Amino acid sequence: MLWKWRASRIRFRVLSKERPCPLPSPPSAPSTRHSRRVAGPEVESRRLGGFDVSILGLGTSRLASMGSGRSKRDAEALLGAARDCGANFIDTADTYGFTAAERWIGELTASDPDRWVVATKTGLPTVDLPGPFRVANQPLKKARQLRGQTFALETKQRRRTIDRSLRRLRRERIEVFLLHLPPARVVNDDEIGGILQDARSAGMIAEFGVPSNDLATIQAAHRAWGSVCTETQVNANSDAGNALGALSSFDVIANHIMAAPARPADAADHRESPARMLRFAAAVPGVKVVLTGTSSVEHLRQNAAAFDDPVTESDLIT
């Protein structure tokens, strides 16, 4: 079946009149993509899988949401600011903006794809109709959700979803491919594990993993599939933020950073600053990149300034 999968990619390139290019080497082979370095101003970098990534990453869930009022021009300004700050990691998903986030990222990084490390997620219900029909994406997605379809990585769609994300992102390979908040039982599905392994062997993805806020699910995915990449909430109230060391052997993408630790009702106002919460997440063992999910250029710059000084163990909130 794998030859059919590759053939479908070749046919797409011919029909769309794109310049054909060979599939990249499997991730285990030496490549410039896997040894890429953070470009831009001096910024702390860490090793996530086979990639050097900036400690601060750009989350795009708000950027392309229907209620954000943001446009492709806003996305261009935000990626430009991320570049100026020395960030090289982008986190997205096929469901963000009903695939708009992936398409915008693909267009805006096409001139320098090797500068960026892109993580995308799939599995939640989404609809991606052709251009003039995209106004129907949202109601159709809502209809699928009303039917109780919360995790939509169906057997016949699993390979197709990877290929579609590749086309929208205009990349030869997805650096980090994640299942989007799957049920815990997904780690018992050998077929999904086999498809992910095959996609990596074919050079379509480099790293893969299971995002979850449940540490047991993350560890079970590692035992079942050998995956070490994951995405999870990291703050003083989350499991990862409280069980320090539980994910020290993983490559963690930290999200939902802005949650202050609980305080006694009679305590003074000890709300933590955004900078301190960012630095706390970055200090948690195993964390490689901390996401800032913003659509504001100024907000992004403020968050980047939080890492002007190196992160140390003293940044952990006790």
TORKOL-4160 file (C-alpha; in steps of 0.2 Angstrom, whole numbers, padded with zeros to 4 digits, m for minus):
318
<pt num="1" X="0000" Y="0000" Z="0000"/>
<pt num="2" X="0015" Y="0012" Z="0003"/>
<pt num="3" X="0019" Y="0013" Z="m0016"/>
<pt num="4" X="0001" Y="0019" Z="m0019"/>
<pt num="5" X="0003" Y="0032" Z="m0006"/>
<pt num="6" X="0019" Y="0039" Z="m0014"/>
<pt num="7" X="0011" Y="0038" Z="m0031"/>
<pt num="8" X="m0004" Y="0049" Z="m0025"/>
<pt num="9" X="0009" Y="0062" Z="m0020"/>
<pt num="10" X="0018" Y="0061" Z="m0037"/>
<pt num="11" X="0001" Y="0063" Z="m0046"/>
<pt num="12" X="m0004" Y="0078" Z="m0036"/>
<pt num="13" X="0012" Y="0087" Z="m0040"/>
<pt num="14" X="0010" Y="0083" Z="m0059"/>
<pt num="15" X="m0008" Y="0089" Z="m0059"/>
<pt num="16" X="m0004" Y="0105" Z="m0050"/>
<pt num="17" X="0011" Y="0108" Z="m0061"/>
<pt num="18" X="0022" Y="0110" Z="m0046"/>
<pt num="19" X="0040" Y="0106" Z="m0049"/>
<pt num="20" X="0042" Y="0088" Z="m0044"/>
<pt num="21" X="0055" Y="0084" Z="m0031"/>
<pt num="22" X="0061" Y="0068" Z="m0023"/>
<pt num="23" X="0056" Y="0062" Z="m0006"/>
<pt num="24" X="0068" Y="0066" Z="0007"/>
<pt num="25" X="0079" Y="0053" Z="0015"/>
<pt num="26" X="0072" Y="0044" Z="0031"/>
<pt num="27" X="0075" Y="0054" Z="0047"/>
<pt num="28" X="0088" Y="0042" Z="0052"/>
<pt num="29" X="0100" Y="0047" Z="0038"/>
<pt num="30" X="0110" Y="0063" Z="0040"/>
<pt num="31" X="0102" Y="0078" Z="0032"/>
<pt num="32" X="0103" Y="0097" Z="0033"/>
<pt num="33" X="0085" Y="0098" Z="0039"/>
<pt num="34" X="0089" Y="0088" Z="0054"/>
<pt num="35" X="0104" Y="0098" Z="0059"/>
<pt num="36" X="0096" Y="0115" Z="0056"/>
<pt num="37" X="0100" Y="0128" Z="0068"/>
<pt num="38" X="0090" Y="0143" Z="0075"/>
<pt num="39" X="0092" Y="0158" Z="0063"/>
<pt num="40" X="0091" Y="0176" Z="0069"/>
<pt num="41" X="0096" Y="0185" Z="0085"/>
<pt num="42" X="0105" Y="0176" Z="0099"/>
<pt num="43" X="0092" Y="0164" Z="0107"/>
<pt num="44" X="0092" Y="0149" Z="0118"/>
<pt num="45" X="0089" Y="0133" Z="0108"/>
<pt num="46" X="0086" Y="0115" Z="0113"/>
<pt num="47" X="0086" Y="0099" Z="0104"/>
<pt num="48" X="0069" Y="0092" Z="0100"/>
<pt num="49" X="0070" Y="0075" Z="0091"/>
<pt num="50" X="0083" Y="0079" Z="0077"/>
<pt num="51" X="0080" Y="0097" Z="0077"/>
<pt num="52" X="0087" Y="0113" Z="0085"/>
<pt num="53" X="0072" Y="0123" Z="0091"/>
<pt num="54" X="0070" Y="0140" Z="0099"/>
<pt num="55" X="0065" Y="0140" Z="0117"/>
<pt num="56" X="0050" Y="0150" Z="0112"/>
<pt num="57" X="0038" Y="0144" Z="0099"/>
<pt num="58" X="0023" Y="0152" Z="0090"/>
<pt num="59" X="0006" Y="0144" Z="0093"/>
<pt num="60" X="m0007" Y="0147" Z="0079"/>
<pt num="61" X="m0023" Y="0142" Z="0086"/>
<pt num="62" X="m0029" Y="0160" Z="0088"/>
<pt num="63" X="m0022" Y="0167" Z="0073"/>
<pt num="64" X="m0034" Y="0159" Z="0060"/>
<pt num="65" X="m0049" Y="0156" Z="0071"/>
<pt num="66" X="m0065" Y="0163" Z="0064"/>
<pt num="67" X="m0068" Y="0175" Z="0079"/>
<pt num="68" X="m0050" Y="0182" Z="0079"/>
<pt num="69" X="m0053" Y="0194" Z="0065"/>
<pt num="70" X="m0036" Y="0191" Z="0059"/>
<pt num="71" X="m0030" Y="0190" Z="0041"/>
<pt num="72" X="m0016" Y="0183" Z="0031"/>
<pt num="73" X="m0008" Y="0200" Z="0032"/>
<pt num="74" X="m0008" Y="0198" Z="0051"/>
<pt num="75" X="m0001" Y="0181" Z="0050"/>
<pt num="76" X="0013" Y="0188" Z="0039"/>
<pt num="77" X="0017" Y="0201" Z="0052"/>
<pt num="78" X="0017" Y="0189" Z="0066"/>
<pt num="79" X="0029" Y="0177" Z="0057"/>
<pt num="80" X="0040" Y="0191" Z="0053"/>
<pt num="81" X="0041" Y="0196" Z="0072"/>
<pt num="82" X="0044" Y="0178" Z="0076"/>
<pt num="83" X="0059" Y="0178" Z="0064"/>
<pt num="84" X="0065" Y="0194" Z="0071"/>
<pt num="85" X="0065" Y="0187" Z="0089"/>
<pt num="86" X="0075" Y="0172" Z="0084"/>
<pt num="87" X="0060" Y="0160" Z="0085"/>
<pt num="88" X="0060" Y="0145" Z="0073"/>
<pt num="89" X="0046" Y="0134" Z="0079"/>
<pt num="90" X="0028" Y="0135" Z="0074"/>
<pt num="91" X="0014" Y="0124" Z="0081"/>
<pt num="92" X="m0002" Y="0122" Z="0071"/>
<pt num="93" X="m0016" Y="0110" Z="0067"/>
<pt num="94" X="m0027" Y="0105" Z="0052"/>
<pt num="95" X="m0042" Y="0111" Z="0062"/>
<pt num="96" X="m0036" Y="0128" Z="0066"/>
<pt num="97" X="m0046" Y="0140" Z="0056"/>
<pt num="98" X="m0053" Y="0126" Z="0046"/>
<pt num="99" X="m0035" Y="0122" Z="0038"/>
<pt num="100" X="m0032" Y="0141" Z="0035"/>
<pt num="101" X="m0018" Y="0141" Z="0048"/>
<pt num="102" X="m0009" Y="0127" Z="0039"/>
<pt num="103" X="m0011" Y="0136" Z="0022"/>
<pt num="104" X="m0005" Y="0153" Z="0028"/>
<pt num="105" X="0010" Y="0145" Z="0036"/>
<pt num="106" X="0014" Y="0135" Z="0020"/>
<pt num="107" X="0013" Y="0151" Z="0009"/>
<pt num="108" X="0023" Y="0162" Z="0022"/>
<pt num="109" X="0037" Y="0150" Z="0025"/>
<pt num="110" X="0039" Y="0144" Z="0007"/>
<pt num="111" X="0053" Y="0156" Z="0003"/>
<pt num="112" X="0064" Y="0149" Z="0018"/>
<pt num="113" X="0056" Y="0132" Z="0023"/>
<pt num="114" X="0073" Y="0126" Z="0031"/>
<pt num="115" X="0073" Y="0140" Z="0043"/>
<pt num="116" X="0057" Y="0133" Z="0052"/>
<pt num="117" X="0053" Y="0118" Z="0062"/>
<pt num="118" X="0034" Y="0115" Z="0060"/>
<pt num="119" X="0023" Y="0104" Z="0071"/>
<pt num="120" X="0005" Y="0100" Z="0066"/>
<pt num="121" X="m0009" Y="0090" Z="0073"/>
<pt num="122" X="m0023" Y="0080" Z="0066"/>
<pt num="123" X="m0037" Y="0070" Z="0072"/>
<pt num="124" X="m0051" Y="0082" Z="0077"/>
<pt num="125" X="m0065" Y="0084" Z="0065"/>
<pt num="126" X="m0062" Y="0097" Z="0052"/>
<pt num="127" X="m0068" Y="0100" Z="0034"/>
<pt num="128" X="m0058" Y="0108" Z="0020"/>
<pt num="129" X="m0068" Y="0112" Z="0005"/>
<pt num="130" X="m0061" Y="0120" Z="m0011"/>
<pt num="131" X="m0059" Y="0139" Z="m0011"/>
<pt num="132" X="m0077" Y="0146" Z="m0015"/>
<pt num="133" X="m0085" Y="0133" Z="m0004"/>
<pt num="134" X="m0075" Y="0136" Z="0012"/>
<pt num="135" X="m0089" Y="0146" Z="0019"/>
<pt num="136" X="m0097" Y="0129" Z="0023"/>
<pt num="137" X="m0082" Y="0122" Z="0032"/>
<pt num="138" X="m0088" Y="0128" Z="0049"/>
<pt num="139" X="m0106" Y="0122" Z="0049"/>
<pt num="140" X="m0101" Y="0105" Z="0042"/>
<pt num="141" X="m0088" Y="0104" Z="0056"/>
<pt num="142" X="m0101" Y="0108" Z="0069"/>
<pt num="143" X="m0113" Y="0095" Z="0061"/>
<pt num="144" X="m0099" Y="0081" Z="0063"/>
<pt num="145" X="m0097" Y="0087" Z="0081"/>
<pt num="146" X="m0115" Y="0086" Z="0085"/>
<pt num="147" X="m0115" Y="0068" Z="0078"/>
<pt num="148" X="m0102" Y="0064" Z="0092"/>
<pt num="149" X="m0087" Y="0063" Z="0081"/>
<pt num="150" X="m0073" Y="0070" Z="0093"/>
<pt num="151" X="m0058" Y="0061" Z="0086"/>
<pt num="152" X="m0059" Y="0059" Z="0067"/>
<pt num="153" X="m0044" Y="0049" Z="0062"/>
<pt num="154" X="m0053" Y="0036" Z="0053"/>
<pt num="155" X="m0044" Y="0021" Z="0045"/>
<pt num="156" X="m0046" Y="0026" Z="0027"/>
<pt num="157" X="m0041" Y="0044" Z="0032"/>
<pt num="158" X="m0025" Y="0042" Z="0042"/>
<pt num="159" X="m0013" Y="0042" Z="0027"/>
<pt num="160" X="m0023" Y="0055" Z="0018"/>
<pt num="161" X="m0023" Y="0067" Z="0032"/>
<pt num="162" X="m0003" Y="0067" Z="0032"/>
<pt num="163" X="m0003" Y="0070" Z="0014"/>
<pt num="164" X="m0015" Y="0084" Z="0015"/>
<pt num="165" X="m0006" Y="0093" Z="0028"/>
<pt num="166" X="0010" Y="0091" Z="0018"/>
<pt num="167" X="0002" Y="0100" Z="0003"/>
<pt num="168" X="m0006" Y="0114" Z="0013"/>
<pt num="169" X="0011" Y="0117" Z="0023"/>
<pt num="170" X="0021" Y="0116" Z="0006"/>
<pt num="171" X="0034" Y="0105" Z="0014"/>
<pt num="172" X="0042" Y="0089" Z="0009"/>
<pt num="173" X="0042" Y="0083" Z="0027"/>
<pt num="174" X="0032" Y="0087" Z="0043"/>
<pt num="175" X="0045" Y="0089" Z="0056"/>
<pt num="176" X="0034" Y="0085" Z="0071"/>
<pt num="177" X="0017" Y="0076" Z="0068"/>
<pt num="178" X="0005" Y="0074" Z="0082"/>
<pt num="179" X="m0012" Y="0066" Z="0085"/>
<pt num="180" X="m0024" Y="0079" Z="0091"/>
<pt num="181" X="m0030" Y="0075" Z="0108"/>
<pt num="182" X="m0034" Y="0057" Z="0105"/>
<pt num="183" X="m0043" Y="0046" Z="0117"/>
<pt num="184" X="m0031" Y="0037" Z="0129"/>
<pt num="185" X="m0036" Y="0020" Z="0120"/>
<pt num="186" X="m0027" Y="0026" Z="0104"/>
<pt num="187" X="m0011" Y="0019" Z="0111"/>
<pt num="188" X="m0018" Y="0002" Z="0109"/>
<pt num="189" X="m0022" Y="0004" Z="0091"/>
<pt num="190" X="m0007" Y="m0005" Z="0082"/>
<pt num="191" X="m0014" Y="0001" Z="0065"/>
<pt num="192" X="m0011" Y="0019" Z="0069"/>
<pt num="193" X="0006" Y="0015" Z="0076"/>
<pt num="194" X="0011" Y="0006" Z="0060"/>
<pt num="195" X="0004" Y="0020" Z="0049"/>
<pt num="196" X="0015" Y="0033" Z="0059"/>
<pt num="197" X="0030" Y="0022" Z="0058"/>
<pt num="198" X="0027" Y="0019" Z="0039"/>
<pt num="199" X="0025" Y="0038" Z="0036"/>
<pt num="200" X="0042" Y="0041" Z="0045"/>
<pt num="201" X="0051" Y="0028" Z="0036"/>
<pt num="202" X="0044" Y="0036" Z="0019"/>
<pt num="203" X="0051" Y="0052" Z="0025"/>
<pt num="204" X="0034" Y="0061" Z="0026"/>
<pt num="205" X="0036" Y="0065" Z="0044"/>
<pt num="206" X="0052" Y="0065" Z="0055"/>
<pt num="207" X="0045" Y="0064" Z="0073"/>
<pt num="208" X="0028" Y="0059" Z="0080"/>
<pt num="209" X="0019" Y="0058" Z="0096"/>
<pt num="210" X="0003" Y="0059" Z="0106"/>
<pt num="211" X="m0001" Y="0076" Z="0115"/>
<pt num="212" X="m0011" Y="0073" Z="0131"/>
<pt num="213" X="m0013" Y="0081" Z="0148"/>
<pt num="214" X="m0013" Y="0064" Z="0156"/>
<pt num="215" X="0005" Y="0058" Z="0160"/>
<pt num="216" X="0000" Y="0040" Z="0159"/>
<pt num="217" X="m0006" Y="0042" Z="0141"/>
<pt num="218" X="0010" Y="0050" Z="0136"/>
<pt num="219" X="0021" Y="0036" Z="0144"/>
<pt num="220" X="0010" Y="0023" Z="0136"/>
<pt num="221" X="0012" Y="0030" Z="0119"/>
<pt num="222" X="0031" Y="0029" Z="0122"/>
<pt num="223" X="0030" Y="0011" Z="0127"/>
<pt num="224" X="0019" Y="0006" Z="0113"/>
<pt num="225" X="0027" Y="0016" Z="0098"/>
<pt num="226" X="0043" Y="0022" Z="0105"/>
<pt num="227" X="0038" Y="0040" Z="0103"/>
<pt num="228" X="0046" Y="0053" Z="0114"/>
<pt num="229" X="0038" Y="0069" Z="0107"/>
<pt num="230" X="0023" Y="0076" Z="0115"/>
<pt num="231" X="0013" Y="0092" Z="0119"/>
<pt num="232" X="0005" Y="0095" Z="0136"/>
<pt num="233" X="0000" Y="0109" Z="0148"/>
<pt num="234" X="0015" Y="0115" Z="0158"/>
<pt num="235" X="0011" Y="0127" Z="0172"/>
<pt num="236" X="0011" Y="0127" Z="0191"/>
<pt num="237" X="m0007" Y="0118" Z="0191"/>
<pt num="238" X="m0004" Y="0105" Z="0178"/>
<pt num="239" X="0002" Y="0087" Z="0180"/>
<pt num="240" X="0018" Y="0090" Z="0171"/>
<pt num="241" X="0021" Y="0106" Z="0181"/>
<pt num="242" X="0019" Y="0097" Z="0198"/>
<pt num="243" X="0027" Y="0080" Z="0194"/>
<pt num="244" X="0044" Y="0087" Z="0190"/>
<pt num="245" X="0055" Y="0074" Z="0182"/>
<pt num="246" X="0040" Y="0064" Z="0175"/>
<pt num="247" X="0043" Y="0069" Z="0157"/>
<pt num="248" X="0062" Y="0072" Z="0159"/>
<pt num="249" X="0066" Y="0059" Z="0146"/>
<pt num="250" X="0053" Y="0066" Z="0133"/>
<pt num="251" X="0054" Y="0080" Z="0121"/>
<pt num="252" X="0040" Y="0091" Z="0127"/>
<pt num="253" X="0031" Y="0105" Z="0118"/>
<pt num="254" X="0023" Y="0115" Z="0132"/>
<pt num="255" X="0006" Y="0124" Z="0130"/>
<pt num="256" X="m0006" Y="0133" Z="0141"/>
<pt num="257" X="0007" Y="0141" Z="0151"/>
<pt num="258" X="m0002" Y="0156" Z="0158"/>
<pt num="259" X="m0010" Y="0148" Z="0174"/>
<pt num="260" X="m0004" Y="0155" Z="0190"/>
<pt num="261" X="m0001" Y="0143" Z="0205"/>
<pt num="262" X="m0016" Y="0142" Z="0218"/>
<pt num="263" X="m0014" Y="0153" Z="0233"/>
<pt num="264" X="m0023" Y="0153" Z="0250"/>
<pt num="265" X="m0039" Y="0164" Z="0250"/>
<pt num="266" X="m0031" Y="0176" Z="0263"/>
<pt num="267" X="m0015" Y="0178" Z="0254"/>
<pt num="268" X="m0009" Y="0194" Z="0246"/>
<pt num="269" X="m0010" Y="0196" Z="0227"/>
<pt num="270" X="0004" Y="0185" Z="0221"/>
<pt num="271" X="m0001" Y="0183" Z="0203"/>
<pt num="272" X="0014" Y="0178" Z="0193"/>
<pt num="273" X="0019" Y="0188" Z="0178"/>
<pt num="274" X="0018" Y="0181" Z="0161"/>
<pt num="275" X="0037" Y="0181" Z="0160"/>
<pt num="276" X="0039" Y="0171" Z="0176"/>
<pt num="277" X="0026" Y="0158" Z="0170"/>
<pt num="278" X="0035" Y="0156" Z="0153"/>
<pt num="279" X="0052" Y="0154" Z="0162"/>
<pt num="280" X="0044" Y="0141" Z="0174"/>
<pt num="281" X="0038" Y="0131" Z="0160"/>
<pt num="282" X="0055" Y="0131" Z="0151"/>
<pt num="283" X="0063" Y="0126" Z="0167"/>
<pt num="284" X="0053" Y="0110" Z="0169"/>
<pt num="285" X="0064" Y="0095" Z="0165"/>
<pt num="286" X="0060" Y="0088" Z="0147"/>
<pt num="287" X="0052" Y="0104" Z="0140"/>
<pt num="288" X="0061" Y="0109" Z="0124"/>
<pt num="289" X="0050" Y="0123" Z="0118"/>
<pt num="290" X="0037" Y="0134" Z="0126"/>
<pt num="291" X="0022" Y="0140" Z="0115"/>
<pt num="292" X="0015" Y="0157" Z="0115"/>
<pt num="293" X="m0002" Y="0157" Z="0107"/>
<pt num="294" X="m0004" Y="0175" Z="0102"/>
<pt num="295" X="m0010" Y="0184" Z="0087"/>
<pt num="296" X="m0002" Y="0200" Z="0093"/>
<pt num="297" X="0015" Y="0206" Z="0087"/>
<pt num="298" X="0018" Y="0216" Z="0103"/>
<pt num="299" X="0013" Y="0202" Z="0114"/>
<pt num="300" X="0025" Y="0190" Z="0105"/>
<pt num="301" X="0039" Y="0202" Z="0107"/>
<pt num="302" X="0036" Y="0204" Z="0126"/>
<pt num="303" X="0035" Y="0185" Z="0128"/>
<pt num="304" X="0052" Y="0183" Z="0118"/>
<pt num="305" X="0060" Y="0196" Z="0130"/>
<pt num="306" X="0056" Y="0184" Z="0145"/>
<pt num="307" X="0071" Y="0174" Z="0138"/>
<pt num="308" X="0084" Y="0187" Z="0137"/>
<pt num="309" X="0092" Y="0179" Z="0151"/>
<pt num="310" X="0096" Y="0160" Z="0152"/>
<pt num="311" X="0083" Y="0149" Z="0160"/>
<pt num="312" X="0089" Y="0140" Z="0176"/>
<pt num="313" X="0082" Y="0129" Z="0190"/>
<pt num="314" X="0079" Y="0144" Z="0200"/>
<pt num="315" X="0065" Y="0148" Z="0188"/>
<pt num="316" X="0054" Y="0134" Z="0195"/>
<pt num="317" X="0040" Y="0140" Z="0206"/>
<pt num="318" X="0039" Y="0131" Z="0222"/>
